[in-house]
Amino acid sequence: MIEFRRASAQDERLILRLDAICFPIDAPPVVVGASWSIGWDNAVPAAYCAWKKVEQGGAAVGFHYRGGVLPDYRGQGLQKHMLKLREQEMRQHGLTKAVTYTDADGAASMRNLIAEGYRPYVPTPSTTLSGPGRLGRVGFVH
């Protein structure tokens, strides 16, 4: 059973190592400013995720910032569990809407998001969350 615990400032290097395994060609995430959790299989990290409050279209929303499941733990429903964990935290902070994006070739992630009620949208300059210069970039589904 994987147990998720809130990450502390001391976990930044661990988060960056886990992220490099899950997303080896992506730029590392900015750890500061997001709420991170790490899923543990006893003393072994299995997954990690983060969310943060952002402005989108003039409203405050929860953004599923980053999340990854290490290869040995994939296929166990951890992404869905992390979505629910972050949504619960977002609600505790008064947020009623959540958004995210995923790589267009991430079929499993897209299926999980759709199964949890998320729907694709076309980003605008005020609603893109995939970073500067990525508006309309092939390879992302918002």
C-alpha positions in Angstrom: 0.0 0.0 0.0 1.4 3.4 -1.0 1.2 6.1 1.7 1.2 9.7 0.6 2.8 12.3 2.9 3.2 16.0 2.5 6.7 16.8 1.3 8.9 19.3 3.2 11.6 21.7 2.1 14.1 19.0 2.8 12.5 16.8 0.1 13.3 19.2 -2.8 16.3 17.2 -4.1 14.3 13.9 -3.9 11.4 15.5 -5.9 13.9 16.6 -8.5 15.4 13.1 -8.7 12.0 11.5 -9.0 11.0 14.0 -11.7 14.1 13.3 -13.7 13.2 9.6 -13.8 9.6 10.2 -14.8 10.3 13.1 -17.2 13.9 12.7 -18.4 13.7 15.2 -21.3 11.7 17.9 -19.5 13.0 20.9 -17.6 12.9 20.3 -13.9 9.9 21.7 -12.0 10.0 24.7 -9.8 9.5 23.1 -6.4 9.0 26.3 -4.4 5.5 27.7 -4.5 3.7 24.4 -5.0 2.2 21.9 -2.5 4.0 18.6 -2.9 3.2 15.1 -1.7 5.3 11.9 -2.0 3.9 8.4 -2.2 6.0 5.9 -0.2 6.2 2.2 -0.4 7.6 1.7 3.1 10.9 3.6 2.8 10.9 3.6 -1.1 9.5 6.6 -3.0 6.9 5.4 -5.6 5.2 8.6 -6.8 5.0 12.3 -6.3 2.6 15.1 -7.2 2.1 18.8 -6.7 -0.6 21.4 -7.1 -0.7 25.2 -6.8 -3.2 28.0 -7.0 -3.2 29.9 -10.3 -5.2 32.6 -12.0 -7.0 31.4 -15.1 -9.3 33.6 -17.1 -9.6 36.0 -14.1 -10.5 33.2 -11.6 -8.5 31.3 -9.0 -8.2 27.6 -9.9 -6.2 24.7 -8.7 -3.5 23.6 -11.1 -2.3 19.9 -11.0 1.2 21.2 -11.5 3.3 18.0 -11.7 3.0 14.4 -10.9 4.8 11.2 -11.7 4.7 7.5 -10.9 8.0 5.6 -11.0 8.1 2.8 -13.5 7.9 -0.1 -11.1 4.6 1.4 -9.6 2.7 2.2 -12.8 -0.6 0.6 -13.5 -1.7 0.6 -9.9 -4.1 3.5 -10.1 -1.7 6.0 -8.4 -2.3 8.8 -10.9 -6.1 8.7 -10.1 -5.3 8.6 -6.4 -3.0 11.6 -6.8 -5.7 13.5 -8.7 -8.2 12.9 -5.8 -5.6 13.8 -3.2 -4.8 17.1 -4.8 -8.5 17.9 -5.5 -9.2 17.4 -1.8 -6.4 19.8 -0.8 -7.6 22.3 -3.4 -11.1 22.2 -1.9 -9.7 22.7 1.6 -8.2 25.9 0.2 -11.5 27.1 -1.2 -10.9 26.2 -4.8 -13.8 24.7 -6.8 -12.2 24.2 -10.2 -9.0 22.4 -11.3 -7.0 22.3 -14.5 -4.0 20.6 -15.9 -2.3 19.6 -19.1 -0.5 16.5 -20.3 1.7 15.4 -23.2 -0.4 14.5 -26.3 1.3 11.1 -26.4 0.3 10.4 -22.8 -2.7 8.3 -23.6 -2.9 6.7 -20.2 -2.8 10.1 -18.5 -5.5 11.4 -20.8 -7.7 8.4 -20.2 -7.3 8.9 -16.4 -8.1 12.6 -16.6 -11.2 12.0 -18.7 -12.4 9.2 -16.5 -12.1 11.6 -13.5 -14.3 14.2 -15.3 -11.6 16.5 -16.9 -12.3 17.7 -20.4 -9.9 19.1 -23.1 -10.0 22.8 -23.7 -8.3 25.2 -26.2 -5.9 27.5 -24.3 -5.8 31.2 -24.8 -3.0 33.6 -23.7 -4.8 34.0 -20.4 -5.5 30.3 -19.8 -2.4 28.4 -21.0 -0.6 26.6 -18.1 2.0 24.8 -20.1 4.4 27.7 -20.0 5.4 30.7 -22.0 5.7 30.0 -25.7 3.7 26.8 -25.5 0.3 28.2 -26.5 -0.9 26.0 -29.3 2.3 24.0 -29.3 1.8 20.6 -30.7 2.3 18.0 -28.1 0.2 19.2 -25.2 -3.5 18.6 -24.3 -5.0 21.1 -21.9 
